[in-house]
Amino acid sequence: MEKNMIVFLVVGILVGAGVGIGVGYVMFDSDDSAGDETYWFYMDYGSEADATHVNGWVSSEAANAMSALKNIFRNDLVMNENTGFIGSVKGIENDVWDNALGGANWMTWMWKSSSFETADLWGGWVNGPGLNNTLGNATYLGFGFVDPVTYESSIDPNAAATDAWKTGGPFPAV
């Protein structure tokens, strides 16, 4: 009888542990990405492009654009959580702003709809206020000089010379 009690006790512990592991997995490690979407980012490192900082498309599935960018760059991303503005990516930091000289900064453009096959396919980028206000699932992140008077950027993703983003990522080959 004592032997049977030990067997039942061991079986009970094993079943309890299995149930506990299963519940823990569902609560903390399960793939709850059913509602996630794919977010695309074209990284334009400007004059900082090199073997470590390669211009091109990156993507991740997440609930929003900020989470997707964090998934991609992990510890190599510094951003302002309140505004969605980027402070640095992979060690490339915004300059300290100088009212007379301007500075180099990360800038954000967003695709103005969730459809990438609209009539304005090559003119769809609009200046963005930050990743917490995206309009679609594609964002162009560029590092370049900002003029202190006009606040215009040295990067223009809509310019004819900026064609690299047109051939990959979420955009169909034309």
C-alpha positions in Angstrom: 0.0 0.0 0.0 2.8 2.3 0.8 4.4 1.6 -2.5 1.2 2.5 -4.4 1.0 5.7 -2.5 4.5 6.7 -3.6 3.7 5.9 -7.2 0.5 8.0 -7.1 2.5 10.8 -5.4 5.2 10.7 -8.2 2.6 10.6 -10.9 0.7 13.5 -9.3 3.9 15.6 -9.2 4.7 14.8 -12.8 1.2 15.7 -14.0 1.2 18.8 -11.9 4.6 19.9 -13.3 3.4 19.2 -16.9 0.2 21.3 -16.3 2.3 24.1 -14.7 4.8 24.1 -17.6 1.9 24.2 -20.1 0.1 27.0 -18.4 3.4 28.9 -18.1 4.1 28.5 -21.8 0.6 29.7 -22.8 0.8 32.7 -20.5 4.4 33.8 -21.1 6.0 32.2 -24.1 3.3 31.3 -26.5 3.2 32.9 -30.0 0.5 35.5 -29.4 1.3 37.2 -32.7 -1.9 36.3 -34.4 -2.9 40.0 -34.5 0.6 41.2 -35.5 1.4 42.7 -38.8 4.6 43.0 -40.8 6.2 46.4 -40.6 8.8 47.4 -43.2 11.7 49.9 -42.7 14.0 51.1 -45.4 17.2 52.0 -43.6 19.1 54.9 -45.3 22.3 55.5 -43.4 23.3 58.4 -45.6 27.0 59.2 -45.5 27.4 56.7 -42.6 26.7 53.7 -44.8 29.4 51.1 -44.7 29.8 47.3 -44.3 28.1 47.5 -40.9 25.4 50.0 -41.8 24.0 48.7 -45.1 21.1 50.6 -46.7 18.1 48.4 -47.4 14.8 46.9 -46.3 14.3 45.2 -42.9 11.1 43.9 -41.5 9.5 42.4 -38.4 6.1 41.3 -37.2 4.7 43.2 -34.3 1.6 44.9 -32.9 3.0 48.4 -34.0 5.9 50.0 -35.8 7.8 50.9 -32.6 7.7 47.3 -31.4 8.7 46.1 -34.8 11.8 48.4 -35.0 12.8 47.3 -31.5 12.5 43.7 -32.5 14.9 44.3 -35.4 17.6 46.4 -33.6 17.2 45.2 -30.0 19.9 47.0 -28.0 21.2 49.0 -31.0 18.2 51.4 -31.0 17.6 54.4 -28.8 14.3 56.2 -29.2 12.0 58.6 -27.4 9.0 56.5 -26.3 6.7 59.5 -26.1 7.4 61.0 -29.5 8.5 57.9 -31.5 11.6 59.8 -32.7 14.9 58.0 -33.1 18.0 59.0 -31.2 20.4 56.5 -32.6 20.5 53.3 -34.6 23.5 50.9 -34.5 25.7 53.6 -32.9 24.8 56.4 -35.4 23.5 59.2 -33.2 21.7 62.4 -33.9 23.9 65.5 -33.6 23.4 67.9 -30.8 21.3 70.6 -32.6 22.9 73.9 -33.4 20.6 76.7 -34.4 23.3 78.2 -36.6 24.7 75.0 -38.1 21.9 72.5 -38.0 23.0 68.9 -37.7 22.7 65.4 -38.9 19.6 63.5 -37.6 17.5 60.5 -38.1 14.4 61.4 -40.0 11.2 59.5 -40.6 9.0 59.3 -43.7 5.9 57.1 -43.8 4.0 55.5 -46.7 0.8 57.4 -46.8 -1.5 54.4 -47.0 -1.5 50.8 -46.1 -1.6 49.9 -49.8 1.7 49.8 -51.7 0.1 49.5 -55.1 -1.6 52.9 -55.3 -1.5 55.2 -58.3 1.1 57.4 -56.4 3.4 54.4 -55.9 6.6 56.3 -56.3 5.5 59.5 -54.5 3.9 58.0 -51.5 6.3 59.1 -48.8 5.3 61.9 -46.4 7.2 63.4 -43.6 6.3 61.6 -40.4 5.9 62.9 -36.8 7.4 59.7 -35.4 6.8 55.9 -35.3 3.9 56.2 -32.9 1.8 57.9 -35.7 2.4 55.7 -38.7 -0.1 55.7 -41.5 0.8 52.3 -43.1 3.3 49.5 -42.6 6.3 51.0 -44.4 8.6 53.6 -43.0 11.7 55.2 -44.6 14.3 56.0 -41.9 17.1 58.2 -43.2 20.2 59.8 -41.5 21.2 63.1 -43.0 21.8 66.8 -42.6 19.0 69.1 -41.6 19.2 72.8 -42.6 18.8 75.1 -39.6 16.9 77.7 -41.5 14.5 75.7 -43.8 14.5 72.5 -41.8 14.9 70.6 -45.1 16.7 67.4 -45.1 19.6 66.3 -47.3 17.6 63.1 -47.9 14.5 62.9 -50.1 13.0 59.4 -50.5 10.8 60.7 -53.3 13.7 62.0 -55.4 14.4 60.3 -58.7 17.9 59.5 -57.5 16.6 57.6 -54.5 15.5 54.4 -56.3 16.9 51.6 -54.1 13.8 51.3 -52.0 11.6 50.7 -55.0 13.0 47.2 -55.7 12.3 45.3 -52.5 10.6 45.2 -49.2 6.8 45.5 -49.5 7.0 47.1 -53.0 6.4 44.9 -56.0 9.1 44.8 -58.6 8.3 47.0 -61.5 
